[in-house]
Amino acid sequence: MVHAARQSFVDGWQQAMWAGVAVAGALFVYLLAHGPKTTTQGATTANEKGTASETLST
């Protein structure tokens, strides 16, 4: 009985580990697609221009 309980725990643990790997992989792909974008040195964002903060305060 102890052996069966231990085996079912190991089987469940293995499935949980694979589920974690799948979630981590999906998040990695999401970050690659939607992660931070680099800008050139001459480009400015809306926040640097002051337009975003002005629209929030009005």
ZAZA-790923 format. One record per atom (N, C-alpha, C): residue number from 1; chain; atom name; x, y, z. Coordinates in nm, 4 decimals. Layout:
BEGIN
+-----+----+----+----------+----------+----------+
:   i : ch : at :        u :        v :        w :
+-----+----+----+----------+----------+----------+
: NUM :  A : CA :        X :        Y :        Z :
...
+-----+----+----+----------+----------+----------+
***
This chain:
BEGIN
+-----+----+----+----------+----------+----------+
:   i : ch : at :        u :        v :        w :
+-----+----+----+----------+----------+----------+
:   1 :  A :  N :   0.0828 :  -0.1186 :   0.0000 :
:   1 :  A : CA :   0.0000 :   0.0000 :   0.0000 :
:   1 :  A :  C :   0.0876 :   0.1255 :   0.0000 :
:   2 :  A :  N :   0.1939 :   0.1249 :   0.0788 :
:   2 :  A : CA :   0.2845 :   0.2394 :   0.0830 :
:   2 :  A :  C :   0.3515 :   0.2571 :  -0.0530 :
:   3 :  A :  N :   0.3879 :   0.1463 :  -0.1154 :
:   3 :  A : CA :   0.4522 :   0.1542 :  -0.2465 :
:   3 :  A :  C :   0.3571 :   0.2164 :  -0.3492 :
:   4 :  A :  N :   0.2296 :   0.1811 :  -0.3474 :
:   4 :  A : CA :   0.1317 :   0.2361 :  -0.4411 :
:   4 :  A :  C :   0.1124 :   0.3859 :  -0.4169 :
:   5 :  A :  N :   0.1080 :   0.4257 :  -0.2902 :
:   5 :  A : CA :   0.0926 :   0.5680 :  -0.2588 :
:   5 :  A :  C :   0.2153 :   0.6450 :  -0.3041 :
:   6 :  A :  N :   0.3331 :   0.5898 :  -0.2804 :
:   6 :  A : CA :   0.4564 :   0.6566 :  -0.3222 :
:   6 :  A :  C :   0.4628 :   0.6675 :  -0.4749 :
:   7 :  A :  N :   0.4221 :   0.5631 :  -0.5450 :
:   7 :  A : CA :   0.4264 :   0.5646 :  -0.6913 :
:   7 :  A :  C :   0.3270 :   0.6668 :  -0.7481 :
:   8 :  A :  N :   0.2090 :   0.6768 :  -0.6894 :
:   8 :  A : CA :   0.1122 :   0.7751 :  -0.7389 :
:   8 :  A :  C :   0.1608 :   0.9176 :  -0.7128 :
:   9 :  A :  N :   0.2303 :   0.9376 :  -0.6014 :
:   9 :  A : CA :   0.2880 :   1.0694 :  -0.5735 :
:   9 :  A :  C :   0.3930 :   1.1049 :  -0.6777 :
:  10 :  A :  N :   0.4786 :   1.0094 :  -0.7114 :
:  10 :  A : CA :   0.5835 :   1.0342 :  -0.8108 :
:  10 :  A :  C :   0.5218 :   1.0608 :  -0.9476 :
:  11 :  A :  N :   0.4178 :   0.9857 :  -0.9833 :
:  11 :  A : CA :   0.3522 :   1.0084 :  -1.1121 :
:  11 :  A :  C :   0.2905 :   1.1480 :  -1.1180 :
:  12 :  A :  N :   0.2254 :   1.1910 :  -1.0113 :
:  12 :  A : CA :   0.1663 :   1.3238 :  -1.0070 :
:  12 :  A :  C :   0.2724 :   1.4326 :  -1.0101 :
:  13 :  A :  N :   0.3832 :   1.4085 :  -0.9402 :
:  13 :  A : CA :   0.4921 :   1.5061 :  -0.9389 :
:  13 :  A :  C :   0.5508 :   1.5224 :  -1.0777 :
:  14 :  A :  N :   0.5674 :   1.4129 :  -1.1499 :
:  14 :  A : CA :   0.6226 :   1.4210 :  -1.2844 :
:  14 :  A :  C :   0.5307 :   1.4991 :  -1.3780 :
:  15 :  A :  N :   0.4005 :   1.4782 :  -1.3658 :
:  15 :  A : CA :   0.3062 :   1.5522 :  -1.4494 :
:  15 :  A :  C :   0.3090 :   1.7009 :  -1.4149 :
:  16 :  A :  N :   0.3204 :   1.7322 :  -1.2871 :
:  16 :  A : CA :   0.3263 :   1.8727 :  -1.2459 :
:  16 :  A :  C :   0.4539 :   1.9387 :  -1.2971 :
:  17 :  A :  N :   0.5633 :   1.8660 :  -1.2975 :
:  17 :  A : CA :   0.6879 :   1.9218 :  -1.3492 :
:  17 :  A :  C :   0.6770 :   1.9504 :  -1.4990 :
:  18 :  A :  N :   0.6163 :   1.8591 :  -1.5755 :
:  18 :  A : CA :   0.6000 :   1.8824 :  -1.7190 :
:  18 :  A :  C :   0.5044 :   1.9976 :  -1.7451 :
:  19 :  A :  N :   0.4017 :   2.0114 :  -1.6621 :
:  19 :  A : CA :   0.3110 :   2.1253 :  -1.6764 :
:  19 :  A :  C :   0.3860 :   2.2558 :  -1.6497 :
:  20 :  A :  N :   0.4736 :   2.2552 :  -1.5504 :
:  20 :  A : CA :   0.5543 :   2.3735 :  -1.5216 :
:  20 :  A :  C :   0.6480 :   2.4073 :  -1.6360 :
:  21 :  A :  N :   0.7055 :   2.3068 :  -1.6976 :
:  21 :  A : CA :   0.7937 :   2.3292 :  -1.8132 :
:  21 :  A :  C :   0.7137 :   2.3895 :  -1.9278 :
:  22 :  A :  N :   0.5926 :   2.3416 :  -1.9492 :
:  22 :  A : CA :   0.5090 :   2.3951 :  -2.0575 :
:  22 :  A :  C :   0.4719 :   2.5406 :  -2.0307 :
:  23 :  A :  N :   0.4361 :   2.5734 :  -1.9072 :
:  23 :  A : CA :   0.4008 :   2.7110 :  -1.8731 :
:  23 :  A :  C :   0.5228 :   2.8018 :  -1.8874 :
:  24 :  A :  N :   0.6384 :   2.7571 :  -1.8390 :
:  24 :  A : CA :   0.7602 :   2.8375 :  -1.8504 :
:  24 :  A :  C :   0.7963 :   2.8600 :  -1.9972 :
:  25 :  A :  N :   0.7801 :   2.7582 :  -2.0807 :
:  25 :  A : CA :   0.8078 :   2.7725 :  -2.2231 :
:  25 :  A :  C :   0.7131 :   2.8698 :  -2.2906 :
:  26 :  A :  N :   0.5849 :   2.8625 :  -2.2539 :
:  26 :  A : CA :   0.4871 :   2.9551 :  -2.3120 :
:  26 :  A :  C :   0.5170 :   3.0989 :  -2.2706 :
:  27 :  A :  N :   0.5546 :   3.1195 :  -2.1457 :
:  27 :  A : CA :   0.5887 :   3.2542 :  -2.1002 :
:  27 :  A :  C :   0.7151 :   3.3057 :  -2.1679 :
:  28 :  A :  N :   0.8111 :   3.2176 :  -2.1913 :
:  28 :  A : CA :   0.9336 :   3.2578 :  -2.2598 :
:  28 :  A :  C :   0.9030 :   3.3027 :  -2.4025 :
:  29 :  A :  N :   0.8184 :   3.2277 :  -2.4710 :
:  29 :  A : CA :   0.7800 :   3.2652 :  -2.6077 :
:  29 :  A :  C :   0.7039 :   3.3973 :  -2.6061 :
:  30 :  A :  N :   0.6157 :   3.4165 :  -2.5084 :
:  30 :  A : CA :   0.5423 :   3.5421 :  -2.4966 :
:  30 :  A :  C :   0.6377 :   3.6594 :  -2.4753 :
:  31 :  A :  N :   0.7365 :   3.6409 :  -2.3883 :
:  31 :  A : CA :   0.8328 :   3.7482 :  -2.3639 :
:  31 :  A :  C :   0.9173 :   3.7784 :  -2.4872 :
:  32 :  A :  N :   0.9503 :   3.6766 :  -2.5630 :
:  32 :  A : CA :   1.0250 :   3.7014 :  -2.6862 :
:  32 :  A :  C :   0.9422 :   3.7825 :  -2.7847 :
:  33 :  A :  N :   0.8123 :   3.7554 :  -2.7906 :
:  33 :  A : CA :   0.7265 :   3.8248 :  -2.8862 :
:  33 :  A :  C :   0.6852 :   3.9633 :  -2.8375 :
:  34 :  A :  N :   0.6599 :   3.9786 :  -2.7072 :
:  34 :  A : CA :   0.6037 :   4.1028 :  -2.6554 :
:  34 :  A :  C :   0.6928 :   4.1715 :  -2.5525 :
:  35 :  A :  N :   0.8154 :   4.1324 :  -2.5456 :
:  35 :  A : CA :   0.9052 :   4.1876 :  -2.4448 :
:  35 :  A :  C :   0.9445 :   4.3304 :  -2.4752 :
:  36 :  A :  N :   1.0347 :   4.3835 :  -2.3962 :
:  36 :  A : CA :   1.0768 :   4.5219 :  -2.4164 :
:  36 :  A :  C :   1.1409 :   4.5402 :  -2.5536 :
:  37 :  A :  N :   1.1064 :   4.6493 :  -2.6148 :
:  37 :  A : CA :   1.1618 :   4.6825 :  -2.7466 :
:  37 :  A :  C :   1.2732 :   4.7848 :  -2.7282 :
:  38 :  A :  N :   1.3799 :   4.7685 :  -2.8011 :
:  38 :  A : CA :   1.4882 :   4.8657 :  -2.7954 :
:  38 :  A :  C :   1.4577 :   4.9781 :  -2.8929 :
:  39 :  A :  N :   1.4943 :   5.0986 :  -2.8551 :
:  39 :  A : CA :   1.4732 :   5.2144 :  -2.9419 :
:  39 :  A :  C :   1.6082 :   5.2714 :  -2.9817 :
:  40 :  A :  N :   1.6087 :   5.3478 :  -3.0863 :
:  40 :  A : CA :   1.7322 :   5.4131 :  -3.1270 :
:  40 :  A :  C :   1.7575 :   5.5317 :  -3.0353 :
:  41 :  A :  N :   1.8760 :   5.5850 :  -3.0379 :
:  41 :  A : CA :   1.9114 :   5.6942 :  -2.9470 :
:  41 :  A :  C :   1.8334 :   5.8216 :  -2.9776 :
:  42 :  A :  N :   1.7977 :   5.8462 :  -3.1033 :
:  42 :  A : CA :   1.7267 :   5.9674 :  -3.1387 :
:  42 :  A :  C :   1.5771 :   5.9609 :  -3.1108 :
:  43 :  A :  N :   1.5246 :   5.8421 :  -3.0913 :
:  43 :  A : CA :   1.3802 :   5.8273 :  -3.0698 :
:  43 :  A :  C :   1.3447 :   5.8603 :  -2.9257 :
:  44 :  A :  N :   1.2295 :   5.9235 :  -2.9083 :
:  44 :  A : CA :   1.1796 :   5.9535 :  -2.7747 :
:  44 :  A :  C :   1.0437 :   5.8898 :  -2.7581 :
:  45 :  A :  N :   1.0109 :   5.8531 :  -2.6372 :
:  45 :  A : CA :   0.8806 :   5.7946 :  -2.6100 :
:  45 :  A :  C :   0.7826 :   5.9044 :  -2.5746 :
:  46 :  A :  N :   0.6560 :   5.8700 :  -2.5672 :
:  46 :  A : CA :   0.5529 :   5.9682 :  -2.5331 :
:  46 :  A :  C :   0.5747 :   6.0214 :  -2.3922 :
:  47 :  A :  N :   0.6254 :   5.9396 :  -2.3035 :
:  47 :  A : CA :   0.6493 :   5.9820 :  -2.1661 :
:  47 :  A :  C :   0.7614 :   6.0859 :  -2.1596 :
:  48 :  A :  N :   0.8624 :   6.0713 :  -2.2437 :
:  48 :  A : CA :   0.9723 :   6.1668 :  -2.2446 :
:  48 :  A :  C :   0.9276 :   6.3011 :  -2.3014 :
:  49 :  A :  N :   0.8289 :   6.3008 :  -2.3921 :
:  49 :  A : CA :   0.7783 :   6.4237 :  -2.4497 :
:  49 :  A :  C :   0.6854 :   6.4967 :  -2.3535 :
:  50 :  A :  N :   0.6309 :   6.4236 :  -2.2569 :
:  50 :  A : CA :   0.5412 :   6.4846 :  -2.1603 :
:  50 :  A :  C :   0.3951 :   6.4706 :  -2.1969 :
:  51 :  A :  N :   0.3639 :   6.4104 :  -2.3103 :
:  51 :  A : CA :   0.2240 :   6.4006 :  -2.3508 :
:  51 :  A :  C :   0.1459 :   6.3028 :  -2.2649 :
:  52 :  A :  N :   0.2066 :   6.1947 :  -2.2222 :
:  52 :  A : CA :   0.1349 :   6.0956 :  -2.1435 :
:  52 :  A :  C :   0.0997 :   6.1498 :  -2.0059 :
:  53 :  A :  N :   0.1900 :   6.2226 :  -1.9421 :
:  53 :  A : CA :   0.1619 :   6.2754 :  -1.8096 :
:  53 :  A :  C :   0.0627 :   6.3911 :  -1.8155 :
:  54 :  A :  N :   0.0626 :   6.4669 :  -1.9270 :
:  54 :  A : CA :  -0.0323 :   6.5768 :  -1.9400 :
:  54 :  A :  C :  -0.1744 :   6.5256 :  -1.9580 :
:  55 :  A :  N :  -0.1900 :   6.4173 :  -2.0305 :
:  55 :  A : CA :  -0.3242 :   6.3654 :  -2.0526 :
:  55 :  A :  C :  -0.3797 :   6.3019 :  -1.9264 :
:  56 :  A :  N :  -0.2952 :   6.2483 :  -1.8417 :
:  56 :  A : CA :  -0.3419 :   6.1897 :  -1.7170 :
:  56 :  A :  C :  -0.3835 :   6.2975 :  -1.6173 :
:  57 :  A :  N :  -0.3204 :   6.4127 :  -1.6186 :
:  57 :  A : CA :  -0.3502 :   6.5155 :  -1.5190 :
:  57 :  A :  C :  -0.4715 :   6.6002 :  -1.5552 :
:  58 :  A :  N :  -0.5175 :   6.5946 :  -1.6799 :
:  58 :  A : CA :  -0.6326 :   6.6766 :  -1.7190 :
:  58 :  A :  C :  -0.7614 :   6.6027 :  -1.7066 :
+-----+----+----+----------+----------+----------+
***
